[in-house]
Amino acid sequence: MAETKIPLDLILERMAEDAEKTRQRVSRASDVLLGELHYEIGSTPYEIVYEEDRVRLKHYTRNEEAENKLKVPLLVVYALINRETMLDLQPDRSVVKTFLQEGIDLYMVDWGYPTSKDRFLTIDDHVNGYMDNIVDFIRRKHGVPKINLMGICMGGTFCVIYSALHSEKIKNLITTVTPTNFDTDKGLLHVWMKDVDTDRMVRTFGNIPGDLMNFGFLLLNPARLMIDKYVGFMENMDNRDFVENFVRMERWIFDSPDVPGETFRQFVEDGYKNNLLIQNKMFVGGKKVDLKKITMPLLNFFGEYDHLVPPEACNQLTGAVGSRDAQDVCLETGHIGIYVSSRFQRQFAPRIVQWLKERDREDRVETAPDREMPDSLREAPLKKPPVRKKPAVRKTEATRKAPAGTNISPPARVRKSKQSLIQKIAEAI
């Protein structure tokens, strides 16, 4: 039998070619990594128009030259986990910029960074306290009885609760990747949370650390989230656009505020363990959350491949509310792709804009006549509340603090004052 000869010359030639390609690629990567990188997030200009404790309200100025500008402002409420800057992650993929260019007057809640003083804040504090005060502030500022409301993930759940309890203040409701049905085993998070000892976690940590929450999310899909994406980075680190977008996403992921302990406990117990919301059995602030009281138009987005909030956790909402104008929109993407992918930039925000403008034309809210405004919006200017030297041990209420230079009326429900919070600054990647 003839002996097969190994073509050493060809092997050595191929190895030399691969080595040269690797050298060139490393050289390009060095130029990229050592050069000037632009990885800022949340770069769209905004103004802080309202502050209460750690919570701030961002106002983005719309394009006044846009056609068919909305008469009604839009308030976006993000989750307590991670930050609202995800909607403005990069200049060419920004939900915020799309809204502004289309003539939407946009507000976004910045929940800030909780400290130990916030441990006992409840869902009631966030929904009937901070959110209600913010909604009333926007209504007064624009002279409208109702505003548009959009919620994201946990923030969407808060918006559903708020719209059920304060339906008279909301004109249109938009929910995105919002868990409302927690009785599903399609997502690993929903399986895990059923066995979480929330009492022990709150006793141990107080506020639930954002880093701990992030680690749990990574474990939901460790191969993709802890290995594949970094392999992808190594393979593309000579691509400046890829590197900049990668760093932007990492900065956002690891900018994770803690979650107030009592709010975490309630969300897990009432949601994941007992599934009270979709059954109309949930109570917030002593009031029953009846989804049938959500009679305003509802647009409900969710992702087909969402590993955090699967479609089964979202798609029962439209059938549970009292609205005759309720739509489901399922997009072929995951939890974050809805907001940041180039493909869904063309499907998500423009769809919301179109939907809002159609309902703005159908039922236009006039802004001028003061006689049309509720009595609660025609009150004396706010007097500065007395300063409390020491917060209560267990607090369930909060006091609104008017930003400097504004002349606003007191909300219907004034919350007890808490000491100002010192915000922690997340390390940049």
N, C-alpha and C positions, 0 to 999 in steps of 0.2 A: 504494500500500500504506500502510495506516494506521500511523502511528508509535506504538510502544509507549511509554507513559509510565511512568517509574520512580516508584513511590510513595515519595518521599523522606520524607514524614511518617511512614509506617509503619516504614521502615528506622531513622529516627532514634529513634522510640519504642521499637523493639526493642533498639537499642543502649543506650538509657538504662536499660531494664529489666535487661539483662545487666550493665551497669556497677553498678547498685544491688545486684544479687545478689552480684557479685564483692566489692563493698565490705563487705557483711554477712558474707560467708564469711571474708574476711580478718580482719574484726573478731573473729569467733568463734575463728578460728585463733590470733590474737594472745592471746586470753584463755586458750586451752588451753596454748600454748607458753610463755607467760609466767607461768602459774599453777603450782600445785603438782602435779607429776607423780609417780606411784608406779610405778617401773620396776625394783624390786628383783627379783633372781632367786635361786633357792635359799633361799627364806625359811623353809622347814620346819625347826624346831629339830633339832639333832643333837649328838652327843657324839663327840669324837675318842678312840677307845679303843685305838688302836694306831698307832705311827709307826715307820717304817724309812727312814732317809735322807730323800729328798724325798716318799716315799709315806705317805699317811695313810689310816686306815680310819674312815669315818663310821658311826655307829650311830644309827638313827632308832628311837625308842620307839613301839611299836605301840599301838593302842587295846585295852586289856585288857578292855573291855566288849564287844568284838566277838564275835559268835557263831562257833563252829567255828574258833577260833584255831589257826594252824598250829603243830605241835610242832617243826618243823624250820625254822631260820632260812634266809633267802635272802640270798646275796651277789651283788651286781650289779657287773660289771666293764665299765667304759666303755673306749672307744678311747684311744690315746695322743694322738689329734688332737682338738682342742676339749675340752670339759669335761663332767663328769657332771651339772652343774647343769641340763642340758637336760631331765632327767627331773623337774625341779621348777621349770619356767620361770615359771609364774604360778600364783597361788593356786587358780583355778578350773579349771586344766588341768595337773594334777600327778599323774604316775604314782606318785610317792613317796607322796602323801597317800592315793591309792586303796589302795595296798598296806597302809598303816598302818591305815586305817579298817577293812580287811577282816581284821585280826588277824595280819598278817605281820610277823615280827621282821626288820627290814631293815638290811643293811649295804651300803655302797657304797665302792668304791676311788676315792680321789682320788690320781691319779698325780703331781700337783704340777707343778713347772716345772723341767725338766732344765737343768743347767749344763754347762760344758765337761767337767767331771769324769765326766759320764755318757755321753760319746761312745761308749765301747766296751762299753756294756751291750748284751747280746744278748737274743734271744727267750728263751733259756734262763734268763737272769737274771730276766726278768719272770714267766715261767711257773713254773719250778721254784724260783725264789728268792722274790720278793715274794708271788706268789699262793699258793704252797704254805705259806709262813709265815703268811699271813693266814687261810687255810683251817684250818690247825691251831689257830690262836688261837681262832677261832670255835667249832671242835669242842670245844676244852677249856672254853671259857667256858660253853657250853650243855650239855656232857656228852653229846654225840651223836657217833656214829662217822661220820655222813655229814651233809652240808648240801645245800641246793638252790643251784644256780649258774645265773646269767643273764648273758649277754654281749651287748654291743652293738657292731656293726660290727667293727672290728679287735679290740676286746675280746672279741667273740664268737668270733673265730678263736682267740684265746688260750684261751678256755674250752673249745673243742673239743679243742685240743692237750692242755690240762690234764686233761680228762676221759678222754682216751685213755691218758694216762700215769699217772693216779691215780684210776682208776675206783672204787677201794675207798672213796674219800672223798666221792663225789658221789651223792646220792640221785636227783635230777631235774635235767635240763639244759634250759635255755631259750636259744635263739639267736635274735637279732633282727637283721635286715639284715646278716647275717654272711657275708662272702665265704669260700667253701671251694673252689669251682671257678673258677679264674682263666682257664681257656681258653675265652674268649668274646669276641666282638667287638661285643656288644650295647651295651656301655657305652664311651663315649669314653675314660674313665679306663683301662680294661683295654687299649685299643689303644695309648694313649700310653706306659703303663708298660713295655710290652714293649721299647721303644727307649730307655728312660732309662739314662744312664750313671751307675749308682749309685756306682761307685768315684770318679769325678770329683766328684760332688756331695758325697760324704763328705769327700774331700780338701779341697774348697773351703770347705765350711761347718762341718764337724765334725758337730754336731747340725743336722738339717734345720729351718730356721726355720719357725715356725708361719705367719707372714705369707706366706711363699712357697707353702706348702701351700694356704692360703686362696685366694691369687691363682689357683693352678692350678684349684681347684674352681670359682671364678667363671667361668673360661674354658670350662668344660664346657658352660655354658648362659648365655652373656653377655647375650643379649637379655632374658631373664627376671631374671637375678640382678644385672645391673649397670645395667639401664635400667627395665624394667617395674615393679620393686618400688618404685623411687624416684618414678616417675610416680604410682603408687598412693598413696604417702605424700602427695604434693602434693595429690592429689584428696581425701584424707581427713584432712588435718591439722587440721580443725576438729572431729574426732571424738576425744574424749579417750581412750576405750577403745582405739581403733585406734592412736593415737600411743603409748600406754603399751606395748601389745603389740609394736609395731614396734621401739621402743627396747629392750625386753627381748630380742627376737630378735637385734638388731644387737649388743648387748653380749655375748651368748653367742657369736655367730659370730666376733667379732674378739677374743675371749679365747682365744687359740690358743697353747698351749705348744709349744715345739720338740719334735721327735722325736729320741731318741738315734740317732746316726748308724749304728751297727752294726745296731741293730734295724731301722731303715729299709732298710738294705742287704739283710739277710736276708729281710725280708718281701717285698721286690720280687723278689729273685732266686729264692727258693724258691716264692713265690706266683705273681706276675704273669708271670714269665718261664718258669719250669719247671713250674708247676702240680703240685708234689710232694704237697701235703696230701691231695687227693682220691684220689690214686693210691697212698696208703700208702707213699710213698717219702721222706717228710720225716723228718729226724733232729733232735731237740732234746735238748741235754745228753747226746749220745752214744747216745740211745735212739730207736728207730724209733717214729714216731707211727702206730699201727695203729688206724684208725677202727673196726674190728670189735670192739675192746675197749670201745667205748662201748656198754654193754649196759643202761644205765639209761634210763628214759623220756625222750624227747626231743620238745620242742615247738619248731618252727622257723618263725619269722615272716619275711616279706619283703614288699616293696612292688612292686606291678605297674608303677608308673611311676617307680621309683627310678633316677635317672640316675647315681648313684655305684656302687651295688651292684645291678645288674639281677637279675631273678628267676633268670636262667640261671646266675648266680654262686652262688646259694643253694640251688636246689631239688634238687641231687643229693645233698645230705648225708644225708637220711633213708634213701636207698637204699644208702648206703655204710657206715652204722654197723651194729653187731651187735645193736641193740635191736629187740625185737619190738613195742615201743610207741613208734613214731616218727610224728609228724604234721607236715604242712606246712600253713601258714596264709598265704595270699596276700591282702593287703589292697589295695584300689584307691586307693593313695596313693603318695607319694614317700618319700624317705629319712628326712625329719624329720617328715612329717605323721603317721606312726604314733604318735609320742609327744606331739605338741603340738596337733593339730587337735581341735576340739570334737567332731566326728563320731567320730573313732577313740578318743577318751577313753572312749567307751562300748563299744568293741569290743576294744580291746587289753588294757589292764590288767585289766578284769573277766574276760576270757577266761583270762588267766594265773592269776588267783586261783582260778577255778573248777577249772582243770586241776590245780593244785597241791593243792587241798583234796580232790579226788577221789582222788589218789594218796597223800595223807596218811592218809586213812581206810582205804585198801586195805592199806597197809603201814606202820603207825604205829611210829615209832621211840621207844622209851622213854628217858627221860632220867635216871632215878634210879640204877639198879644200876651201881655202879662195876665189877663183875666183867665186864660186857659191853663195857667199853671196851678198845680196843687198848692194848698195853703202852706205845706211844709217847705216849699221853695221860696216863700215870701216872708222871711223873718228878718229880725234885726241882725246886724253884723256880730260875728263871734267875738266874745270877750275871752281874753286869755285865761285858761283854767288855772286854778291854784296848783302850785308845785308840791307834790308829795315827796317828802325826804326819803322814804323807804317804801318799796313796793310790798304788797301783801304777800304772804307765804304762798297761797294758792290763788292765782288770779284767773278769772274767767272773762274779764272785761278789759277794754283798752280805751284810751281817750285820744281823739283826733287832735293833732297839733297843726295849726294853720301855717303854711309856708309864709315866709316874709314877703311883704308887699302885696298880699292878696286880701281882698275884702269879700268874705264869704259868710254864709249863714250857718248856724249850727245844725248838725244832722238831727234827725228825729230821735236817734239813739246815741247819746254821748257816752263814751266808754271811760273807765277810770284810767288815770294817768299812770304810765310806767316810765322809769328812768330811760334816758336815751341809751341806745346800744352802740357799742364800738364795733364797727364792721371789720372783720378779718379780711385780709387781702390774699387771694389765692396766688400761689407761686406760678409764674409763667413757665411753660414747658421750654 
